[in-house]
Amino acid sequence: MNKKDYFAHETAIIDKDCEIGKNTKIWHFSHIMSDCIIGESCNIGQNVVVSPDVRIGRNVKVQNNVSIYSGVICGDDVFLGPSMVFTNVINPRSGVNRRGQYTKTIVKKGASIGANATIICGNDIGEYALIGAGAVVTKPIKPYALVVGNPAKQIGWVGEFGHRLKFNKDNIAVCPESKQQYILKLNNVERIK
């Protein structure tokens, strides 16, 4: 770990044996625990905890007050909104030690999770999915899915730039910003152009 390659605020705590990528910024009162890997060009906001063995890809934005617990893997370009929550044990009990029984959750490339959302462990989030603020995710989320509510329900699809997709009679949608094209087939979305 070469401290010259990344920035850490003086109040941040960084344990031994962490791997932190070049140009990453770690802000006030955050705790980066042992054996985690944080990719290049990430932004770790204030009061964030990254637990042991967590894997965070490149260009991930972690907003304030987020705890990323052991068992969580975030791909490149993921956005974790303020105060969103991951869990890592299905049936936690204070009097029962379940260390080493953590359930893995994968947040795939480009996905965004809104403020105060809760992700129940074991429910992977597909590429470029958008989880609305306050949603409670209790099942796996498809790539490009737009989900909201408690429990989270899919209400549509979004493109890679985060805009809601509107499909024509041929099941083709065009992102209004990027002009990327998507196709809906068999209740799944793929980018075609």
C-alpha positions, 0 to 999 in steps of 0.5 A, a space after each residue: 500500500 503506497 500512501 502517495 497513490 491515494 488520499 485518506 483524510 487524517 481522521 480515517 482509519 486504514 487497517 493493515 493489509 488493505 489494497 487501495 487503488 490509485 487516485 481513491 479518496 477516503 474521507 472523514 471518520 471512515 474505517 477501512 478494515 483488513 484484507 479488503 480491496 478498493 479499486 482505483 478512482 473510488 470515492 469513499 464518503 464520510 463515516 463509511 465502514 469497509 469490512 474485512 475481505 470486501 471487494 470494491 471495483 474501480 470508480 465506485 462512489 460510496 456516499 456517507 454513512 454506508 457500511 459494506 460488510 464482509 461478503 459484499 462484492 461491488 463491480 466497477 462504476 457502482 454507486 452506493 447512496 447515502 445511508 444505504 444498508 447491506 446485510 450479510 447474515 439472514 438470521 442474526 442473533 446477538 447470542 449466536 456467533 455466525 462469523 464465517 457464515 456470511 452470505 455473499 452479495 454481488 453488486 454488478 458493474 454500473 448498478 446504483 443503489 439509492 439513499 436508505 435502501 436495504 439489500 438483504 444478503 444473497 440478492 445480487 444486483 444486476 449490471 446497471 440496475 437502479 434501486 430506488 431510495 428506501 427500497 428493500 431488496 428481497 430477491 435478485 435484481 435483473 440487469 437494467 431493472 428499475 426497482 422501488 418500494 418495500 419489498 422492492 418491485 420492478 417498475 421498468 427498465 433503465 439504460 446505462 445513463 440511468 434514464 427510464 427506457 421506453 420500448 416501441 412496438 418492436 421492443 427497442 428503446 433509445 436512451 435520450 441522453 446517450 442514444 444507446 439502443 436496447 432490446 427487450 426480449 423474454 423479459 430481459 434487456 440487452 444493449 444492442 448499440 
